[in-house]
């Protein structure tokens, strides 16, 4: 007991020390303006604005390329005719690895928060934001493959830091470009310390089982993460191709069962979503509240425009960069349009969100857990397994993102790679033992700070990307 008290005291001391720094950084990255009584972080406007602009500039590539993206995933050999082909993993493995990083606890927890704060209409705006995010994912992932570096041993180094540096240098701003790329890499390394995932997975574990063993839980999670990430992107891709489908079937299947049991309530739920989305429902959050909360949570969920997933996609086996752009645009569709929509419908048809409406301190995973438990008493165990798998897969993918950023900063040596990964796993092992809100807020700030240089580079590279798309579409046109 004394050890627990000392641990908590140390955690409180660290938290109190870092809070001023965290608050200062967060106040910059998440600077907000008030719109109709709703706080709107400008970084969210920055991200969703990029999605809209890229969608129109690329002539709705998210619609035109949707079918082709699935074709590339399930028929990869048709597009690997060149010999040799650079890269380390298949299109499916790259998509799975990237989904591992975005399909996390945010899908389980952030959707109910959006509904609680903005009303059921937030789901409509979340879907729309995910739709526009598909174009941002296309752009950043295609460019990440185009500008990646292939090592003599066949390993790939890729991510937005490479095209950020290149495009600024091309415009005569070499120093600025290098600085922006370094900034992106540092932010990516910081964001990879996903202690929130460990903390929340343990919270659900303790809530369902009644067993509270934070240190042991954190150590076990970090050992599993270390084993996978020390094997490199090939092992990560191999594990992701197994975990993501199982994770999807488990969670999506559970959600579909609950919806099947509540079929009569689905039409009314859909009507409620549309009425609330446009401010027609007096009990909802109004048009602005629904719109802002839906867009904000979709942005947090898919990370479209942040540039993180582009690091995983850059390792794909292809000599045609645009192919991975088409595959990548499927990611926000699966992550936000499908998974988040199912979560939202489950929460709405079961009605468990109503006591939490407009509660600023709501904990989203509690609402989801209650929705699942409303069907069967043992469903929280299914949610627990899904939560742990979500958290684990996110930790693995972000560990790879951080290691690639470290390789960019310090060189692609084995020593740098191992030191970074072991240090990261040590930090993750403490994630469930202490609750450091200042660190979590600081890490969130670093995640969204990545979007600033990334989107600027996307705008600068847009003319080049449009030419590449035109040439590729002419080549594949029957």
C-alpha positions as CSV (number, residue, x, y, z in Angstrom):
1,X,0.0,0.0,0.0
2,X,2.9,2.3,0.9
3,X,4.5,1.6,-2.5
4,X,1.2,2.5,-4.2
5,X,1.0,5.7,-2.3
6,X,4.6,6.6,-3.1
7,X,3.9,5.8,-6.8
8,X,0.9,8.1,-6.8
9,X,2.8,10.8,-5.0
10,X,5.5,10.6,-7.6
11,X,2.9,10.7,-10.4
12,X,1.3,13.7,-8.8
13,X,4.7,15.5,-8.5
14,X,5.5,14.8,-12.2
15,X,2.1,15.9,-13.3
16,X,2.2,19.1,-11.3
17,X,5.7,19.9,-12.7
18,X,4.7,19.3,-16.3
19,X,1.2,20.9,-16.2
20,X,2.4,24.5,-16.9
21,X,4.4,23.3,-19.9
22,X,1.6,21.1,-21.1
23,X,-1.0,23.8,-20.8
24,X,1.3,26.3,-22.6
25,X,1.9,23.9,-25.6
26,X,-1.8,22.8,-25.7
27,X,-3.0,26.4,-25.7
28,X,-1.0,27.0,-28.9
29,X,-1.7,23.8,-30.8
30,X,-5.4,23.7,-29.7
31,X,-6.0,27.4,-29.8
32,X,-9.8,27.8,-30.1
33,X,-12.3,30.3,-31.2
34,X,-15.9,30.5,-30.0
35,X,-18.6,29.8,-32.6
36,X,-22.2,29.9,-31.4
37,X,-21.1,29.0,-27.9
38,X,-19.0,26.0,-29.1
39,X,-15.2,26.0,-28.7
40,X,-13.6,25.3,-32.1
41,X,-9.9,24.4,-32.2
42,X,-8.3,25.9,-35.3
43,X,-6.2,22.8,-35.9
44,X,-9.4,20.9,-36.5
45,X,-10.4,23.6,-39.1
46,X,-6.9,23.3,-40.6
47,X,-7.3,19.5,-41.0
48,X,-10.9,19.3,-42.3
49,X,-10.2,22.3,-44.5
50,X,-7.3,20.4,-46.1
51,X,-9.6,17.4,-46.7
52,X,-12.2,19.5,-48.5
53,X,-9.7,21.4,-50.6
54,X,-7.9,18.2,-51.7
55,X,-11.2,16.5,-52.5
56,X,-12.2,19.2,-54.9
57,X,-8.7,19.8,-56.3
58,X,-8.3,16.0,-57.0
59,X,-11.8,15.9,-58.5
60,X,-13.3,13.7,-55.8
61,X,-10.6,11.1,-55.9
62,X,-12.3,9.6,-52.8
63,X,-15.2,8.5,-54.9
64,X,-13.5,7.9,-58.3
65,X,-10.7,5.9,-56.7
66,X,-12.7,3.9,-54.2
67,X,-13.3,0.8,-56.3
68,X,-9.7,0.9,-57.6
69,X,-8.4,1.0,-54.0
70,X,-10.2,-2.3,-53.2
71,X,-9.0,-3.8,-56.4
72,X,-5.4,-3.1,-55.5
73,X,-5.8,-4.6,-52.0
74,X,-7.2,-7.9,-53.3
75,X,-5.4,-8.2,-56.6
76,X,-1.9,-7.0,-55.8
77,X,0.0,-9.2,-58.2
78,X,-1.5,-7.4,-61.2
79,X,0.4,-4.3,-60.1
80,X,3.7,-5.9,-59.1
81,X,4.9,-6.7,-62.7
82,X,8.1,-4.7,-62.5
83,X,11.2,-6.5,-61.3
84,X,12.6,-5.7,-58.9
85,X,10.0,-3.9,-56.8
86,X,11.0,-1.7,-53.9
87,X,9.3,-2.0,-50.6
88,X,8.8,-4.5,-47.7
89,X,5.1,-5.2,-47.3
90,X,2.0,-5.7,-49.4
91,X,-0.8,-3.3,-49.9
92,X,-3.0,-5.2,-47.5
93,X,-0.3,-5.3,-44.8
94,X,0.3,-1.6,-45.3
95,X,-3.4,-0.8,-45.0
96,X,-3.6,-3.1,-41.9
97,X,-0.6,-1.5,-40.2
98,X,-2.0,2.0,-40.8
99,X,-5.5,0.9,-39.6
100,X,-3.8,-0.5,-36.5
101,X,-2.7,3.0,-35.7
102,X,-6.0,4.7,-36.2
103,X,-8.6,2.1,-35.3
104,X,-7.9,2.4,-31.6
105,X,-9.7,3.2,-28.4
106,X,-10.7,6.5,-30.0
107,X,-13.3,4.6,-32.1
108,X,-14.8,3.2,-28.9
109,X,-14.5,6.2,-26.7
110,X,-14.6,9.3,-28.9
111,X,-17.9,8.6,-30.7
112,X,-20.0,8.5,-27.5
113,X,-18.2,11.7,-26.4
114,X,-19.2,13.4,-29.7
115,X,-22.8,12.3,-29.2
116,X,-22.9,13.4,-25.6
117,X,-21.5,16.8,-26.4
118,X,-23.1,17.5,-29.7
119,X,-26.2,15.3,-29.8
120,X,-26.8,12.4,-32.2
121,X,-26.3,14.6,-35.2
122,X,-22.6,14.6,-34.6
123,X,-22.6,11.2,-36.3
124,X,-23.7,12.7,-39.6
125,X,-20.9,15.3,-39.5
126,X,-18.4,12.7,-38.4
127,X,-19.2,10.6,-41.5
128,X,-18.9,13.7,-43.8
129,X,-15.5,14.6,-42.2
130,X,-14.3,11.0,-42.8
131,X,-15.4,11.2,-46.4
132,X,-13.3,14.3,-47.0
133,X,-10.4,12.8,-45.0
134,X,-10.1,10.1,-47.6
135,X,-8.6,12.6,-50.1
136,X,-6.1,13.8,-47.5
137,X,-5.0,10.3,-46.9
138,X,-4.7,9.6,-50.6
139,X,-2.4,12.7,-51.0
140,X,-0.1,12.2,-48.1
141,X,0.4,8.4,-48.6
142,X,1.0,8.6,-52.4
143,X,3.6,11.3,-51.8
144,X,5.2,9.4,-48.9
145,X,5.9,6.5,-51.3
146,X,7.2,8.8,-54.0
147,X,9.7,10.5,-51.8
148,X,10.8,7.5,-49.6
149,X,14.4,6.4,-49.4
150,X,15.3,2.8,-50.0
151,X,18.4,1.5,-48.2
152,X,21.0,-0.8,-49.8
153,X,19.6,-3.7,-47.7
154,X,16.1,-3.1,-49.0
155,X,14.7,-1.4,-45.9
156,X,12.6,1.7,-46.6
157,X,12.6,5.0,-44.8
158,X,9.6,7.1,-45.5
159,X,7.1,9.6,-44.2
160,X,6.1,13.2,-44.6
161,X,9.5,14.4,-43.3
162,X,11.0,13.5,-46.6
163,X,8.6,15.3,-48.9
164,X,8.4,18.2,-46.5
165,X,12.1,18.7,-46.8
166,X,12.1,18.2,-50.6
167,X,9.4,20.6,-51.5
168,X,10.6,23.5,-49.4
169,X,14.1,22.9,-50.8
170,X,12.7,23.0,-54.3
171,X,11.2,26.5,-53.5
172,X,14.6,27.8,-52.4
173,X,13.8,27.3,-48.7
174,X,16.2,24.5,-47.9
175,X,16.8,25.6,-44.3
176,X,13.1,26.1,-43.6
177,X,12.3,22.7,-45.1
178,X,14.9,20.9,-43.0
179,X,13.6,22.7,-39.9
180,X,10.0,21.8,-40.7
181,X,10.9,18.2,-41.4
182,X,12.8,18.0,-38.1
183,X,9.9,19.5,-36.3
184,X,7.6,16.9,-37.8
185,X,9.9,14.1,-36.8
186,X,10.3,15.3,-33.2
187,X,6.5,15.6,-32.9
188,X,6.1,12.1,-34.3
189,X,8.5,10.6,-31.8
190,X,6.7,12.3,-28.9
191,X,3.3,11.2,-30.2
192,X,4.4,7.6,-30.3
193,X,4.5,7.5,-26.5
194,X,0.8,6.4,-26.4
195,X,0.5,6.0,-22.6
196,X,-3.2,6.8,-23.0
197,X,-3.8,3.5,-24.8
198,X,-2.2,1.5,-22.0
199,X,-4.0,3.5,-19.3
200,X,-7.5,3.1,-20.8
201,X,-7.0,-0.5,-21.7
202,X,-6.1,-1.3,-18.1
203,X,-9.1,0.8,-16.9
204,X,-11.5,-1.3,-18.9
205,X,-9.7,-4.5,-17.8
206,X,-10.0,-3.5,-14.1
207,X,-13.6,-2.4,-14.6
208,X,-14.7,-5.7,-16.1
209,X,-12.6,-8.2,-14.2
210,X,-12.3,-6.3,-10.9
211,X,-8.5,-6.9,-11.0
212,X,-6.3,-3.9,-10.7
213,X,-2.7,-4.7,-11.6
214,X,-1.5,-1.6,-13.5
215,X,2.2,-2.2,-13.4
216,X,1.9,-5.9,-14.4
217,X,-0.6,-5.0,-17.1
218,X,1.8,-2.3,-18.5
219,X,4.8,-4.6,-18.5
220,X,3.0,-7.4,-20.3
221,X,1.7,-5.0,-22.9
222,X,5.1,-3.4,-23.5
223,X,6.8,-6.8,-23.7
224,X,4.4,-7.8,-26.4
225,X,4.9,-4.6,-28.3
226,X,8.7,-4.9,-28.0
227,X,8.7,-8.4,-29.5
228,X,6.7,-7.2,-32.5
229,X,8.4,-3.9,-33.3
230,X,11.9,-5.2,-32.9
231,X,11.1,-7.4,-35.9
232,X,10.7,-4.4,-38.1
233,X,7.9,-3.4,-40.5
234,X,7.7,-6.9,-41.9
235,X,6.7,-8.4,-38.6
236,X,4.5,-5.5,-37.8
237,X,2.7,-5.9,-41.2
238,X,2.4,-9.6,-40.6
239,X,0.9,-9.3,-37.2
240,X,-1.4,-6.4,-38.3
241,X,-2.8,-8.4,-41.2
242,X,-3.9,-11.0,-38.5
243,X,-5.0,-8.7,-35.7
244,X,-6.9,-6.0,-37.7
245,X,-9.4,-8.5,-39.4
246,X,-9.9,-10.4,-36.1
247,X,-10.3,-7.1,-34.3
248,X,-12.8,-5.8,-37.0
249,X,-14.9,-9.0,-37.0
250,X,-15.0,-9.1,-33.2
251,X,-16.0,-5.5,-32.7
252,X,-18.1,-4.9,-35.8
253,X,-19.7,-8.3,-35.4
254,X,-20.7,-7.4,-31.8
255,X,-22.1,-4.1,-32.9
256,X,-24.1,-5.7,-35.7
257,X,-25.6,-8.2,-33.2
258,X,-26.8,-5.4,-31.0
259,X,-28.3,-3.6,-34.0
260,X,-30.0,-6.8,-35.1
261,X,-31.6,-7.0,-31.7
262,X,-32.8,-3.4,-32.0
263,X,-33.9,-3.4,-35.6
264,X,-37.2,-1.6,-34.9
265,X,-35.3,1.3,-33.3
266,X,-32.9,1.8,-36.3
267,X,-35.2,4.0,-38.5
268,X,-36.0,6.3,-35.6
269,X,-32.2,6.4,-34.7
270,X,-31.3,7.5,-38.3
271,X,-34.1,10.1,-38.3
272,X,-32.8,11.4,-34.9
273,X,-29.3,11.7,-36.4
274,X,-30.5,13.8,-39.4
275,X,-32.8,15.9,-37.3
276,X,-30.1,16.6,-34.8
277,X,-27.4,17.2,-37.5
278,X,-29.3,20.2,-38.9
279,X,-30.6,21.5,-35.6
280,X,-34.2,20.3,-36.1
281,X,-34.2,18.4,-32.9
282,X,-34.9,20.6,-29.9
283,X,-33.2,18.0,-27.6
284,X,-30.1,17.9,-29.7
285,X,-27.0,20.0,-29.6
286,X,-28.0,22.3,-32.4
287,X,-26.4,22.5,-35.9
288,X,-23.1,24.1,-34.7
289,X,-22.7,21.8,-31.7
290,X,-23.4,18.7,-33.8
291,X,-21.1,19.8,-36.6
292,X,-18.1,20.9,-34.5
293,X,-18.2,17.8,-32.2
294,X,-18.6,15.4,-35.2
295,X,-15.8,16.9,-37.2
296,X,-13.5,17.2,-34.2
297,X,-13.9,13.5,-33.2
298,X,-13.6,12.3,-36.8
299,X,-10.4,14.2,-37.1
300,X,-9.1,12.7,-33.9
301,X,-10.1,9.2,-35.1
302,X,-8.8,9.1,-38.6
303,X,-5.7,11.4,-38.3
304,X,-6.2,12.3,-42.0
305,X,-3.8,15.2,-42.7
306,X,-1.7,14.5,-39.7
307,X,0.7,12.4,-41.8
308,X,1.2,9.5,-39.3
309,X,-0.3,6.7,-41.5
310,X,1.9,7.8,-44.4
311,X,4.9,6.4,-42.6
312,X,3.4,2.9,-42.6
313,X,2.1,3.1,-46.2
314,X,5.6,4.3,-47.4
315,X,6.9,0.7,-46.8
316,X,4.6,-0.9,-49.4
317,X,5.9,-3.0,-52.3
318,X,5.3,-0.9,-55.4
319,X,7.2,1.1,-58.0
320,X,4.0,3.2,-58.6
321,X,3.5,5.6,-55.7
322,X,-0.1,6.4,-56.6
323,X,-1.3,2.8,-56.0
324,X,-0.7,3.2,-52.3
325,X,-2.7,6.5,-52.4
326,X,-5.7,4.6,-53.6
327,X,-5.3,1.9,-51.0
328,X,-4.8,4.5,-48.2
329,X,-8.0,6.4,-49.0
330,X,-9.9,3.3,-47.8
331,X,-8.5,3.8,-44.3
332,X,-10.8,6.8,-43.2
333,X,-13.7,4.9,-44.8
334,X,-13.1,1.9,-42.7
335,X,-12.0,3.7,-39.6
336,X,-14.5,6.6,-39.5
337,X,-17.4,5.9,-41.9
338,X,-17.8,2.2,-40.9
339,X,-16.5,1.6,-37.4
340,X,-17.5,5.0,-35.9
341,X,-20.9,4.9,-37.5
342,X,-21.6,1.4,-36.1
343,X,-20.5,2.6,-32.7
344,X,-22.7,5.6,-32.9
345,X,-25.8,3.6,-34.0
346,X,-25.3,1.2,-31.1
347,X,-25.1,4.0,-28.6
348,X,-28.2,5.7,-30.1
349,X,-30.5,2.7,-30.6
350,X,-29.8,1.5,-27.0
351,X,-30.4,5.0,-25.7
352,X,-27.6,4.8,-23.1
353,X,-26.2,8.2,-24.1
354,X,-29.3,10.2,-23.0
355,X,-28.3,10.6,-19.3
356,X,-24.9,11.9,-20.4
357,X,-26.1,14.5,-22.9
358,X,-24.1,17.8,-22.6
359,X,-22.0,16.5,-19.8
360,X,-18.6,18.0,-20.3
361,X,-16.8,15.4,-18.1
362,X,-18.2,12.3,-19.8
363,X,-16.0,9.2,-20.2
364,X,-16.9,7.8,-23.6
365,X,-15.9,4.2,-23.0
366,X,-18.4,4.0,-20.2
367,X,-21.2,4.8,-22.6
368,X,-20.0,2.2,-25.1
369,X,-19.7,-0.4,-22.4
370,X,-23.2,0.3,-21.2
371,X,-24.5,0.0,-24.7
372,X,-22.9,-3.4,-25.2
373,X,-24.0,-4.6,-21.8
374,X,-27.6,-3.7,-22.6
375,X,-27.7,-6.6,-25.1
376,X,-26.0,-9.3,-23.0
377,X,-24.4,-9.1,-19.6
378,X,-21.3,-10.7,-20.9
379,X,-20.8,-8.3,-23.8
380,X,-18.4,-6.1,-21.8
381,X,-15.9,-9.0,-21.9
382,X,-16.1,-8.8,-25.7
383,X,-15.6,-5.1,-25.5
384,X,-12.7,-5.7,-23.1
385,X,-11.0,-8.0,-25.6
386,X,-11.6,-5.5,-28.5
387,X,-10.3,-2.7,-26.3
388,X,-7.1,-4.5,-25.5
389,X,-6.6,-5.5,-29.1
390,X,-7.3,-1.9,-30.3
391,X,-4.8,-0.5,-27.8
392,X,-2.1,-3.0,-28.6
393,X,-2.3,-2.6,-32.3
394,X,-2.2,1.2,-31.9
395,X,0.9,1.0,-29.7
396,X,2.7,-1.2,-32.3
397,X,2.0,1.0,-35.2
398,X,2.9,4.2,-33.4
399,X,6.1,2.6,-32.2
400,X,7.1,2.1,-35.8
401,X,6.1,5.7,-36.7
402,X,8.4,6.9,-33.9
403,X,11.3,4.7,-34.9
404,X,11.1,6.0,-38.5
405,X,11.1,9.5,-37.2
406,X,14.2,8.7,-35.1
407,X,15.9,7.2,-38.1
408,X,15.3,10.4,-40.0
409,X,16.8,12.5,-37.2
410,X,19.7,10.3,-36.0
411,X,20.4,8.0,-39.0
412,X,19.0,4.6,-40.0
413,X,21.3,2.5,-37.8
414,X,20.3,-0.6,-36.0
415,X,21.6,0.9,-32.8
416,X,19.3,3.9,-33.1
417,X,16.4,1.7,-33.9
418,X,16.8,-0.6,-30.9
419,X,17.6,2.1,-28.4
420,X,14.5,4.1,-29.4
421,X,12.2,1.1,-29.3
422,X,13.4,-0.2,-26.0
423,X,13.2,3.2,-24.4
424,X,9.6,3.6,-25.8
425,X,8.6,0.2,-24.4
426,X,9.9,1.1,-21.0
427,X,7.9,4.3,-21.0
428,X,4.8,2.5,-22.1
429,X,5.2,-0.1,-19.3
430,X,4.4,2.7,-16.8
431,X,1.3,3.9,-18.7
432,X,-1.2,2.0,-16.6
433,X,0.5,2.6,-13.3
434,X,0.2,6.3,-13.3
435,X,-2.3,8.8,-14.6
436,X,-0.4,11.8,-15.9
437,X,-3.0,14.1,-17.6
438,X,-0.3,16.7,-18.4
439,X,1.8,14.1,-20.3
440,X,-1.3,12.8,-22.2
441,X,-2.3,16.4,-23.2
442,X,1.3,17.1,-24.2
443,X,1.4,14.0,-26.4
444,X,-1.9,14.9,-28.0
445,X,-0.5,18.4,-28.8
446,X,2.5,16.8,-30.5
447,X,0.2,14.5,-32.6
448,X,-1.8,17.4,-34.0
449,X,1.3,19.7,-34.4
450,X,2.4,17.2,-37.1
451,X,-0.4,18.5,-39.3
452,X,1.0,22.0,-39.6
453,X,4.1,21.3,-41.7
454,X,2.5,18.3,-43.4
455,X,-0.5,20.1,-44.8
456,X,1.6,23.1,-46.0
457,X,3.7,20.6,-47.9
458,X,0.6,18.9,-49.4
459,X,-0.6,22.3,-50.7
460,X,2.9,23.0,-52.2
461,X,3.0,19.5,-53.9
462,X,-0.6,19.6,-55.1
463,X,0.2,20.7,-58.7
464,X,2.7,17.8,-59.0
465,X,0.2,15.3,-57.5
466,X,-2.5,16.4,-59.9
467,X,-0.2,15.7,-62.8
468,X,0.7,12.3,-61.4
469,X,-2.9,11.4,-61.0
470,X,-3.8,12.4,-64.5
471,X,-0.9,10.4,-65.9
472,X,-1.7,7.3,-63.8
473,X,-5.4,7.4,-64.7
474,X,-4.5,7.6,-68.4
475,X,-2.3,4.6,-68.0
476,X,-4.8,2.4,-66.3
477,X,-7.8,3.4,-68.4
478,X,-9.0,0.4,-70.4
